[in-house]
Amino acid sequence: MIRRVVGLVRRVSIRRLFTDPRAELGRILAWLGRSMDRLATVTAQGRADLPPWLHDEMIALASIEPGLLNSSGDTDHYRYCGISMVTEPGELYRRIVAEVGTYPYSHVLILPWLERGGADRGALYHLQAWTECMPAGNILVLLSEAADSAWIDRVPAGVKVVQFGRITRDLVIDDRVMLLTRLLVQMQPSVIHNINSPVAWESFRRSGLALRQRSRLFASLFCDDHDGNMVPVGYARSYLRGCYIHLAAIFCDNTVYPETWALDLGVPRDAFTVLRFPYDRAVIEKDDVFEIQGPPRVLWAGRFDRQKRPDILLAVARSMPTVGFDVHGVSVIGPEHPAIRELRTLPNVTLHAAFARFEDIVTPAHVGYLFTTSWEGLPTILLDAAASGLPIVAPATGGIVDLIDRVWLVDDPDDVDAFKQRLHRLIAEPELRRSRRRQQYAALATGRGWRDFMHALRGVAGYLPEAKPTFLSISQQESAK
């Protein structure tokens, strides 16, 4: 600043200031304008010139590290460096660190939210497994999205939950990824497990090498989603090829999709660990004659969205006007599926509210559970249906073939006649109802106990703790500096 003032004094002509003050003041103001313009440019973009010695060193080292130069073979991309004047990410990071606290967590689970659903139910199984092997205080759950979490009260007591998504809701994705990565790098937990968090997937993609220096990275994937043209999309398609090398294991709840992703994406098959979710409720096997009390009815329960195909439910219900349908649908965000409006008009369809437990909505009049879908991993609601003793009619999609006999499943999820034919058979054949019930009980009893789940996790190197964590907490790192 002093140098600029001295420069200004030198440029002032005292003689011209007396003889022609207007011209001299105009010249001074013009110089000030040019100086302020240069100052603004430098402030916004950084200095436009690299020191010659740095430029020469980059050219010399480019044969060892080509990334030092741009695609044109020069250093022009270093001439301008925008420095953000926004301090909000730093302020929010301090809030996150304050929320996380000073405990040196050994295991971190990252979820978008904890809502009603199969993936969320699986996340709770992982948390329960961790709490059986270590103090609950060693575990941190980060919810990466600013959404409600109806199942947050199901998190085991003592486990720390931080609403990362709500704290960072106003930041762009790049800043959210930066903050999450910084937090994880500084925490240095033994295990970082991502279940469907887009922020965590981006962090793994951009900084997986840094993260895995002190932490084992795990991810859970269940199935592909599909866009409007039925093209497979989702986390596996977007991230696996770039991230699998950083992951200690990729958990999948079914045997079908690991084969699909290995074939389609070129990811090694041994990168996947098939981890069957346990059935964690009591199964009271029924051995009665399975008589239907009253007019036969069909149960349907699920989300009202494109994946769960309420349009197929509508078509099946229309084609079976003498059979009642109890529909327990859970609405999703966005416009209502057009089939729902038409379902309300059918005299043989009764729409019910959402439910807490599957067994509470099964009645002696139900002949079977109709499950319609276009793509799936292994939906945990089918485990509930199997445990209830209600025969399942479903398509041979995704991991459903791991639970239900392939010959009984409907080959094409759009085949309304095949669904109708199987439901009519269940209505007419009591022995078929009993045999389907027995097969489902047997499937639940094979590899789906809690001990089976824990045994599978113990076989995954580094996932369950073997010793107390020795890494420093964030606050301890800061104190050591």
C-alpha positions in Angstrom: 0.0 0.0 0.0 2.9 2.4 0.9 4.5 1.6 -2.4 1.3 2.5 -4.3 1.0 5.8 -2.4 4.6 6.7 -3.3 4.0 5.8 -6.9 1.0 8.1 -6.9 3.0 11.0 -5.5 5.7 10.5 -8.1 3.1 10.8 -10.9 1.7 14.1 -9.6 3.1 17.2 -11.4 2.9 20.1 -9.0 3.4 22.6 -11.9 0.6 21.2 -14.0 -1.6 20.9 -10.9 -1.4 24.8 -10.7 -1.4 25.6 -14.4 -4.1 23.1 -15.6 -5.6 21.4 -12.5 -8.5 19.8 -14.4 -6.2 18.0 -16.9 -3.8 16.9 -14.1 -6.6 15.5 -11.9 -8.1 13.7 -14.9 -4.7 12.1 -15.6 -4.4 11.0 -11.9 -7.9 9.6 -11.8 -7.3 7.6 -15.0 -4.1 6.1 -13.5 -6.0 5.2 -10.3 -8.7 3.5 -12.5 -6.1 1.4 -14.3 -4.5 0.4 -11.0 -7.7 -0.6 -9.4 -8.6 -2.6 -12.5 -5.3 -4.5 -12.3 -5.8 -5.0 -8.6 -9.3 -6.5 -9.2 -8.0 -8.8 -11.9 -5.2 -10.1 -9.7 -7.5 -10.5 -6.7 -10.1 -12.5 -8.8 -7.7 -14.6 -10.9 -4.3 -14.5 -9.2 -1.1 -13.3 -10.8 -1.1 -13.8 -14.6 2.6 -14.8 -14.7 4.4 -17.8 -13.3 8.0 -17.2 -12.0 10.4 -18.2 -14.8 12.2 -20.7 -12.7 8.9 -22.5 -11.8 7.9 -22.6 -15.5 11.3 -24.1 -16.5 11.1 -26.7 -13.7 7.7 -27.8 -14.9 8.8 -28.2 -18.4 11.9 -30.2 -17.3 9.8 -32.5 -15.0 7.0 -33.1 -17.6 8.8 -36.1 -19.0 8.4 -37.7 -15.5 4.9 -36.3 -14.7 2.9 -35.4 -17.9 0.1 -34.0 -15.8 2.2 -30.9 -15.0 1.4 -29.6 -18.5 -2.0 -29.1 -20.2 -3.1 -30.7 -23.4 -1.2 -28.1 -25.4 2.0 -28.9 -23.7 2.4 -25.6 -21.8 1.7 -24.2 -18.3 -1.0 -21.6 -19.2 -3.6 -23.4 -17.0 -1.6 -22.3 -13.9 -1.7 -18.6 -14.8 -5.1 -18.0 -13.3 -6.3 -19.4 -10.0 -9.6 -18.3 -8.6 -9.7 -18.1 -4.9 -13.1 -18.5 -3.4 -14.0 -15.6 -1.1 -16.9 -17.6 0.4 -16.1 -18.8 3.9 -19.3 -20.9 4.4 -17.8 -24.3 3.7 -15.2 -23.7 6.4 -17.8 -22.5 8.9 -19.9 -25.5 8.2 -17.0 -27.8 8.6 -16.4 -26.4 12.1 -20.1 -27.2 12.8 -19.7 -30.8 11.5 -16.6 -31.3 13.6 -18.4 -30.0 16.6 -21.3 -32.4 16.0 -18.9 -35.4 15.4 -17.1 -34.7 18.7 -13.7 -35.8 19.8 -14.2 -39.6 20.1 -11.9 -41.6 17.8 -14.6 -43.5 16.0 -13.3 -46.8 14.4 -16.3 -47.5 12.2 -18.2 -45.0 10.0 -21.4 -45.9 8.1 -22.6 -43.3 5.5 -26.2 -43.4 4.4 -28.3 -40.8 2.5 -31.1 -41.3 5.2 -32.8 -43.9 7.2 -36.2 -44.4 5.7 -38.5 -47.4 5.4 -36.9 -49.7 2.8 -34.7 -52.8 2.2 -31.4 -51.0 2.0 -32.1 -49.1 5.2 -33.1 -52.3 6.9 -29.8 -53.8 5.8 -27.9 -50.8 7.2 -29.5 -51.5 10.6 -28.3 -55.1 10.4 -24.8 -53.8 9.8 -25.0 -51.5 12.8 -26.3 -54.3 14.9 -23.4 -56.5 13.9 -21.0 -53.8 14.8 -22.5 -53.2 18.2 -22.1 -56.9 19.0 -18.4 -56.6 18.4 -17.5 -53.3 19.9 -18.8 -50.5 22.1 -21.6 -48.5 20.4 -19.7 -45.3 21.0 -17.0 -46.4 18.5 -19.6 -46.1 15.7 -20.5 -43.0 13.7 -23.4 -42.7 11.3 -23.4 -39.9 8.8 -26.7 -39.1 7.0 -25.5 -37.3 3.8 -28.8 -36.0 2.5 -31.1 -33.3 4.0 -34.1 -35.6 4.2 -36.4 -37.0 6.9 -35.3 -40.3 8.5 -38.3 -42.1 9.8 -36.2 -45.0 11.1 -33.6 -43.0 12.9 -35.0 -44.2 16.2 -34.0 -47.7 15.2 -30.3 -47.0 15.4 -28.8 -48.9 18.2 -28.4 -47.0 21.5 -25.1 -45.3 21.9 -24.3 -45.0 18.2 -23.6 -41.4 17.2 -25.7 -40.0 14.3 -24.7 -36.8 12.6 -27.0 -35.0 10.1 -24.3 -34.1 7.6 -26.8 -33.5 4.8 -28.8 -31.0 6.8 -25.8 -29.0 7.9 -24.5 -28.8 4.3 -27.8 -28.6 2.5 -27.0 -25.2 0.9 -23.7 -26.2 -0.5 -23.1 -27.5 -4.0 -22.1 -31.1 -4.4 -18.4 -30.3 -4.9 -18.2 -28.6 -1.6 -20.2 -31.3 0.2 -17.8 -34.0 -1.2 -14.8 -31.9 -0.2 -16.1 -31.5 3.4 -16.9 -35.2 3.7 -13.5 -36.3 2.3 -11.7 -33.9 4.7 -13.7 -35.2 7.6 -12.9 -38.9 6.8 -9.2 -38.2 6.1 -8.8 -36.5 9.4 -10.8 -39.0 11.4 -8.9 -42.0 9.9 -11.4 -44.6 11.0 -10.6 -48.3 10.5 -13.7 -48.9 8.4 -15.8 -46.6 6.1 -19.0 -48.2 4.7 -21.1 -46.5 2.1 -24.7 -47.6 1.5 -26.3 -45.6 -1.2 -24.9 -42.2 -0.4 -24.1 -40.2 -3.5 -21.8 -37.9 -1.6 -19.8 -40.8 -0.3 -19.6 -42.4 -3.8 -18.2 -39.1 -5.2 -15.7 -39.0 -2.3 -14.6 -42.5 -3.1 -14.2 -41.7 -6.8 -12.2 -38.5 -6.3 -10.2 -39.4 -3.2 -10.4 -43.1 -2.8 -6.6 -43.5 -2.9 -6.2 -41.0 0.0 -9.0 -42.4 2.0 -7.7 -46.0 1.8 -4.3 -45.1 3.2 -5.7 -45.4 6.7 -9.2 -46.8 6.3 -10.8 -49.8 4.6 -13.5 -48.8 2.3 -16.6 -50.9 1.8 -19.8 -50.3 -0.2 -23.2 -52.1 -0.5 -24.9 -52.4 -3.9 -28.2 -54.2 -4.5 -29.4 -53.8 -8.1 -29.4 -51.4 -11.1 -32.1 -48.8 -11.5 -33.5 -48.1 -14.9 -34.3 -44.9 -16.7 -37.4 -44.1 -18.8 -35.9 -46.1 -21.7 -35.1 -49.1 -19.3 -31.4 -48.5 -19.7 -29.6 -49.7 -16.5 -28.4 -46.8 -14.3 -27.4 -46.3 -10.7 -24.4 -46.3 -8.4 -22.9 -49.4 -9.9 -23.0 -48.1 -13.4 -21.7 -44.7 -12.4 -19.0 -45.5 -10.0 -17.9 -49.2 -9.9 -15.3 -49.0 -12.7 -13.6 -46.1 -11.1 -13.9 -47.1 -7.5 -13.7 -50.8 -7.2 -9.9 -50.7 -6.9 -10.2 -48.7 -3.7 -12.8 -50.9 -2.1 -11.9 -53.7 0.3 -15.2 -55.4 -0.5 -18.5 -54.7 -2.3 -21.5 -56.3 -0.5 -24.5 -57.5 -2.5 -27.6 -59.1 -1.1 -28.1 -61.4 -4.1 -26.1 -63.7 -6.5 -27.4 -62.2 -9.7 -26.1 -58.7 -9.9 -22.4 -59.5 -9.1 -22.4 -61.7 -12.2 -24.1 -58.9 -14.2 -21.8 -56.2 -13.2 -18.7 -58.3 -13.7 -19.8 -59.1 -17.2 -21.1 -55.6 -18.1 -18.5 -53.4 -16.3 -15.4 -55.6 -16.3 -15.2 -55.5 -12.5 -13.5 -58.6 -11.1 -16.1 -61.1 -9.7 -14.0 -61.6 -6.6 -14.5 -57.9 -5.7 -18.0 -58.8 -4.6 -19.1 -60.5 -1.5 -22.7 -61.9 -1.5 -24.1 -61.1 1.9 -27.6 -62.5 2.5 -29.6 -60.4 4.8 -30.9 -62.3 7.8 -34.5 -62.6 8.8 -34.5 -61.1 12.2 -38.1 -61.9 13.4 -39.5 -65.1 14.8 -40.9 -67.5 12.2 -43.8 -69.6 13.5 -44.3 -72.2 10.8 -47.9 -73.0 10.0 -48.8 -76.6 9.2 -52.6 -76.4 8.8 -54.6 -77.3 5.8 -54.5 -73.7 4.6 -58.2 -73.2 4.1 -59.3 -69.7 2.9 -61.8 -68.1 5.1 -64.4 -66.3 3.1 -64.1 -65.1 -0.5 -60.4 -65.3 -1.6 -58.4 -62.1 -1.5 -54.9 -61.1 -2.8 -52.5 -58.9 -0.9 -50.3 -56.3 -2.5 -47.9 -54.1 -0.5 -45.2 -51.8 -1.6 -44.3 -48.3 -3.0 -46.4 -46.6 -5.6 -43.6 -45.9 -8.0 -42.6 -46.9 -11.5 -40.3 -49.7 -10.3 -43.0 -51.5 -8.4 -45.4 -51.5 -11.4 -48.8 -50.4 -10.0 -49.9 -50.6 -13.7 -49.4 -54.4 -13.6 -51.3 -54.6 -10.4 -54.1 -52.6 -12.0 -54.2 -54.9 -15.0 -54.2 -58.1 -12.9 -57.0 -56.7 -10.6 -59.1 -55.8 -13.7 -58.6 -59.3 -15.1 -59.8 -60.9 -11.9 -63.0 -59.0 -11.0 -64.4 -61.7 -8.7 -61.2 -61.7 -6.5 -60.6 -58.9 -3.9 -57.3 -57.1 -3.7 -56.0 -55.5 -0.5 -53.5 -52.8 -1.6 -51.2 -51.3 1.0 -49.3 -48.6 -0.9 -46.7 -46.1 0.3 -46.6 -43.0 -1.8 -43.2 -41.6 -3.0 -42.1 -38.0 -3.7 -43.2 -36.7 -7.1 -46.4 -37.0 -9.1 -48.8 -39.8 -8.3 -48.5 -42.8 -10.6 -51.5 -42.7 -13.0 -52.5 -46.3 -12.2 -53.3 -45.3 -8.6 -56.2 -43.1 -9.7 -57.7 -46.0 -11.7 -57.2 -48.5 -8.9 -59.4 -46.3 -6.7 -62.3 -46.9 -9.1 -62.2 -50.7 -9.2 -64.8 -52.3 -7.0 -62.7 -55.3 -6.1 -59.7 -53.2 -4.9 -59.4 -51.8 -1.4 -56.7 -49.2 -0.8 -55.2 -49.2 2.7 -52.7 -46.9 4.5 -49.1 -47.7 5.0 -48.2 -50.4 7.5 -45.5 -50.9 10.1 -45.2 -54.7 10.1 -46.1 -57.1 7.3 -47.6 -59.7 9.5 -50.2 -57.1 10.7 -51.8 -56.9 7.3 -52.1 -60.6 6.5 -55.6 -62.1 7.0 -57.0 -65.6 6.8 -58.8 -64.5 3.6 -55.5 -63.9 1.7 -54.6 -66.6 -0.8 -51.2 -65.1 -1.8 -49.0 -62.1 -1.9 -48.7 -60.4 -5.4 -45.3 -58.7 -5.8 -45.0 -56.7 -9.0 -41.7 -55.1 -10.0 -39.4 -54.4 -13.0 -36.1 -54.7 -11.2 -34.9 -55.7 -7.8 -32.1 -56.9 -5.7 -33.7 -59.1 -3.0 -36.5 -57.1 -1.5 -36.7 -57.7 2.3 -40.5 -57.6 2.2 -40.4 -61.0 0.5 -38.7 -62.4 3.6 -41.6 -61.0 5.6 -44.1 -62.5 3.2 -42.3 -65.9 3.4 -42.3 -65.8 7.2 -46.0 -65.1 7.3 -46.7 -68.3 5.4 -48.3 -66.4 2.5 -47.4 -67.8 -1.0 -45.6 -65.3 -3.1 -46.3 -64.6 -6.8 -43.5 -62.5 -8.3 -41.4 -62.1 -11.4 -38.0 -63.8 -11.9 -36.2 -60.5 -11.5 -32.9 -59.9 -9.9 -32.3 -61.6 -6.6 -35.9 -62.9 -6.2 -34.6 -66.1 -7.8 -32.4 -66.6 -4.7 -35.5 -67.0 -2.5 -38.3 -68.5 -4.7 -38.2 -71.5 -7.0 -37.4 -70.3 -10.5 -40.1 -72.5 -12.1 -42.8 -70.8 -10.0 -41.8 -67.3 -10.8 -43.2 -65.3 -13.8 -40.6 -65.0 -16.5 -41.7 -61.6 -17.8 -42.6 -58.9 -15.3 -45.1 -57.5 -17.9 -46.9 -60.9 -18.3 -50.3 -60.1 -16.7 -51.8 -63.5 -17.8 -49.0 -65.4 -16.1 -49.6 -63.5 -12.8 -53.3 -64.2 -13.2 -52.8 -67.9 -13.9 -50.7 -68.4 -10.8 -53.1 -66.6 -8.5 -56.0 -68.7 -9.9 -54.0 -71.8 -9.2 -53.4 -70.8 -5.6 -57.2 -70.1 -5.2 -58.1 -73.5 -6.6 -55.4 -75.8 -5.2 -54.9 -76.0 -1.4 -52.0 -78.4 -1.8 -50.2 -75.9 -4.0 -50.7 -73.3 -1.3 -49.2 -75.6 1.3 -46.2 -76.6 -0.9 -45.4 -73.0 -1.7 -45.5 -72.2 2.0 -43.2 -75.0 2.8 -40.7 -74.0 0.2 -40.6 -70.4 1.5 -40.1 -71.6 5.0 -37.2 -73.8 3.9 -35.6 -70.8 2.0 -35.8 -68.7 5.1 -34.1 -71.4 7.1 -31.2 -71.8 4.7 -28.4 -69.2 5.3 -30.7 -66.5 6.6 -30.2 -66.7 10.3 -28.4 -64.1 12.3 -25.5 -66.4 13.0 -25.1 -66.9 9.2 -25.0 -63.2 8.7 -22.3 -62.7 11.4 -20.3 -65.6 10.1 -20.3 -64.1 6.6 -19.1 -60.7 8.0 -16.3 -62.3 10.0 -15.0 -63.8 6.8 -14.5 -60.3 5.3 -11.0 -59.1 6.2 -11.0 -56.0 8.4 -14.7 -55.4 8.5 -15.4 -56.4 12.1 -13.0 -55.0 14.8 -10.1 -57.1 16.0 -8.5 -54.5 18.3 -9.3 -51.1 19.7 -8.6 -48.2 17.2 -5.3 -46.4 17.7 -5.8 -43.4 15.4 -6.0 -39.9 16.7 -9.3 -38.0 16.8 -9.7 -34.8 14.8 -9.3 -32.6 17.9 -6.2 -34.6 19.0 -4.7 -34.0 15.6 -5.3 -30.3 15.8 -3.8 -30.2 19.3 -0.7 -32.0 18.1 0.0 -29.4 15.4 
